[in-house]
Amino acid sequence: MTAVATLSAKFQISIPKSVRDEQQWRAGQEFVFVPKGKGVLLMPVPELGRLAGIARGARSKDHRDRADRF
């Protein structure tokens, strides 16, 4: 079954318990909202410690920047 929530008069939404439990989300956790067409993607912001080593081995030369894009 799909979980449903209602936007309050204060523009707040309570995330259903079934979703919180499945995603292992906790109180105080930060999220980012990514606009997607007529909707929005809700993603938890990763903890800094979990990002350690994510770019290990990445080349610092010959990288593309915004000027290289179409």
C-alpha positions as CSV (number, residue, x, y, z in Angstrom):
1,M,0.0,0.0,0.0
2,T,1.2,3.5,-0.8
3,A,1.9,5.8,2.2
4,V,0.0,9.1,2.1
5,A,0.7,12.4,4.0
6,T,-1.1,15.7,4.1
7,L,0.5,19.2,3.9
8,S,-0.4,21.2,7.1
9,A,-1.3,24.8,7.3
10,K,2.3,25.5,8.4
11,F,3.6,23.7,5.2
12,Q,4.8,20.7,7.2
13,I,4.5,17.0,6.2
14,S,4.9,14.1,8.6
15,I,6.6,11.2,7.0
16,P,4.6,8.0,7.6
17,K,6.2,5.6,10.1
18,S,6.3,2.8,7.6
19,V,8.5,4.9,5.3
20,R,10.7,6.1,8.2
21,D,11.3,2.6,9.4
22,E,12.0,1.2,5.9
23,Q,14.5,4.0,5.1
24,Q,15.9,4.0,8.7
25,W,15.4,7.8,8.9
26,R,15.8,9.4,12.3
27,A,14.7,12.6,14.0
28,G,17.1,15.5,13.3
29,Q,18.4,14.0,10.1
30,E,18.9,16.5,7.2
31,F,17.3,16.2,3.8
32,V,17.6,17.8,0.4
33,F,14.7,18.5,-1.9
34,V,15.4,18.0,-5.6
35,P,12.7,19.4,-8.0
36,K,11.7,16.7,-10.6
37,G,9.0,17.9,-13.1
38,K,5.8,18.4,-11.1
39,G,7.1,16.6,-8.1
40,V,10.1,16.5,-5.8
41,L,12.8,13.9,-4.8
42,L,13.5,13.8,-1.1
43,M,17.1,12.6,-0.3
44,P,18.9,12.3,3.0
45,V,22.1,14.4,3.2
46,P,24.9,11.9,3.8
47,E,27.0,12.2,7.0
48,L,30.4,13.7,6.3
49,G,32.2,10.6,7.7
50,R,30.4,8.4,5.1
51,L,31.9,10.4,2.3
52,A,35.5,9.8,3.3
53,G,37.5,8.2,0.4
54,I,34.6,8.5,-2.1
55,A,36.9,10.2,-4.6
56,R,40.0,8.1,-3.9
57,G,41.9,7.6,-7.2
58,A,40.2,10.4,-9.0
59,R,42.4,12.3,-11.5
60,S,43.0,16.0,-10.7
61,K,44.2,16.8,-14.2
62,D,42.3,16.7,-17.4
63,H,38.9,17.2,-15.7
64,R,36.0,18.8,-17.3
65,D,34.5,22.0,-15.9
66,R,31.4,24.0,-16.8
67,A,33.2,25.7,-19.8
68,D,33.5,22.2,-21.4
69,R,29.8,21.6,-21.4
70,F,27.4,22.3,-24.3
